[in-house]
Amino acid sequence: MNTKKTLNIAGFVLVLAGLILKARHWPGASFAPILSAIVLLVSLFMFALKDNKENGLGNGLNYFLVVSLAIYIVAALFKIQQWPGAGLLMIVACGLSCILPLVLILQKDEFKVSKQFIILFFTFYLLVITLFTNNPLCKSLGCTDECTVEQTSNPMPDTPAH
């Protein structure tokens, strides 16, 4: 098996493992998303950049697509880990997601994005699923939020009357 396929499989498995660990609040829940983001970024810069260029994608658009996906991956990681700066990175990622279709529509030449880029993009969106509070994975695993509406509306426990 070549390195590209190995990284794709490892990235996909790590993302799924990270989703399950995070949803169940198990040990290793913080490490798995970091490792999966590193694998996705390595695969993105090692293979997707080169494969897109080999498919005839221009340098400017190729770098824009790859850097956009890299920012998405880092923003999702920051949001999942609840690190400072996650909000700013998510704003940048959302801004790029608004600009990206316009850039692709305005392209005059036909181009083909590599299969490697599409696989990484799909795997990235599996990682993004954890950002939603009632995501399908969490529901299927039977996870519940630690802080419910009832707990936040009444911060003081009921005290017995004397």
C-alpha positions in Angstrom: 0.0 0.0 0.0 1.4 3.4 -0.9 1.8 6.4 1.4 -1.1 8.3 0.0 -3.6 5.5 0.7 -2.1 4.9 4.1 -2.5 8.5 5.1 -6.0 8.6 3.7 -7.0 5.5 5.7 -5.2 6.7 8.8 -6.8 10.1 8.6 -10.3 8.7 8.2 -9.9 6.2 11.0 -8.5 8.8 13.3 -11.3 11.2 12.6 -13.9 8.5 13.3 -12.1 7.5 16.5 -11.8 11.1 17.5 -15.5 11.6 16.9 -16.5 8.6 19.0 -14.0 9.5 21.8 -15.2 13.1 21.9 -18.9 12.1 21.8 -18.5 9.6 24.6 -16.1 11.8 26.7 -13.6 9.0 26.9 -9.8 9.2 27.5 -7.9 10.2 24.5 -10.7 12.5 23.3 -8.3 15.5 23.1 -5.4 13.6 21.5 -7.3 12.0 18.6 -8.6 15.2 16.9 -5.1 16.7 17.1 -3.5 13.6 15.5 -6.2 13.4 12.9 -5.8 17.1 12.0 -2.0 16.6 11.7 -2.5 13.5 9.4 -5.0 15.5 7.3 -2.7 18.5 6.9 0.3 16.3 6.0 -1.7 14.5 3.4 -3.1 17.7 2.1 0.3 19.4 1.6 2.1 16.3 0.5 -0.3 14.9 -2.0 -3.3 17.0 -2.8 -1.3 20.0 -3.8 0.8 17.9 -6.2 -2.2 15.9 -7.5 -4.2 19.1 -8.2 -1.3 20.5 -10.2 -0.9 17.3 -12.2 -4.7 17.5 -13.0 -4.1 20.8 -14.7 -5.3 23.2 -11.9 -3.5 26.5 -12.0 -1.1 27.5 -9.3 -3.2 30.3 -7.9 -6.4 28.3 -7.6 -4.6 25.2 -6.4 -2.9 27.1 -3.5 -6.2 28.9 -2.7 -8.1 25.5 -2.5 -5.4 23.8 -0.4 -4.9 26.8 2.0 -8.6 27.1 2.4 -9.0 23.5 3.4 -6.0 23.8 5.7 -7.6 26.8 7.4 -10.9 24.8 7.7 -9.1 21.9 9.3 -7.2 24.1 11.8 -10.4 26.1 12.6 -12.3 22.8 13.3 -9.5 21.6 15.5 -9.5 24.8 17.5 -13.3 24.7 17.8 -13.3 21.1 18.9 -10.6 21.6 21.4 -12.1 24.9 22.6 -8.8 26.7 22.2 -8.5 30.5 22.2 -8.8 32.0 18.7 -11.4 29.4 17.5 -14.0 32.0 16.8 -11.7 34.1 14.6 -10.5 31.1 12.7 -14.2 30.0 12.2 -15.0 33.5 10.8 -12.1 33.3 8.4 -13.1 29.7 7.4 -16.7 30.8 6.8 -15.5 33.8 4.8 -13.5 31.5 2.6 -16.4 29.2 2.2 -18.4 32.1 0.8 -15.6 33.2 -1.5 -14.7 29.7 -2.8 -17.8 29.1 -4.9 -17.4 32.5 -6.5 -13.8 31.8 -7.4 -14.8 28.4 -8.9 -17.7 29.9 -10.8 -15.5 32.7 -12.3 -13.0 30.1 -13.6 -13.0 30.2 -17.4 -11.1 27.0 -17.9 -12.3 23.6 -17.0 -10.3 22.0 -14.2 -10.4 18.8 -12.3 -9.7 18.6 -8.6 -7.8 15.5 -7.6 -9.4 12.6 -5.9 -7.0 13.1 -3.0 -8.4 16.6 -2.4 -12.0 15.3 -2.4 -11.1 12.5 0.0 -9.5 15.0 2.4 -12.4 17.3 2.1 -14.9 14.5 2.9 -12.8 13.4 5.9 -12.6 17.0 7.1 -16.4 17.3 7.1 -16.6 14.2 9.3 -14.4 16.1 11.7 -16.7 19.1 11.5 -19.7 17.0 12.5 -18.5 17.2 16.2 -19.0 21.0 16.1 -22.8 20.5 16.1 -24.5 20.1 19.4 -27.0 17.4 18.3 -24.9 15.7 15.7 -26.0 12.4 14.3 -23.0 10.5 15.6 -23.7 11.7 19.2 -27.4 10.7 18.9 -26.5 7.3 17.5 -24.1 6.6 20.4 -26.6 7.7 22.9 -24.5 10.6 24.3 -26.1 13.4 26.3 -24.8 16.9 26.9 -23.2 17.4 30.3 -25.0 20.7 30.8 -28.7 20.7 30.0 -31.0 23.7 29.9 -32.5 22.8 33.3 -29.1 22.9 34.9 -28.2 26.3 33.5 -31.5 27.9 34.4 -31.2 27.0 38.0 -27.6 27.2 39.1 -28.3 26.7 42.8 -29.5 23.3 43.9 -32.8 23.2 45.9 -32.1 23.6 49.6 -34.5 22.0 52.1 -36.7 24.4 54.0 -36.0 24.7 57.7 
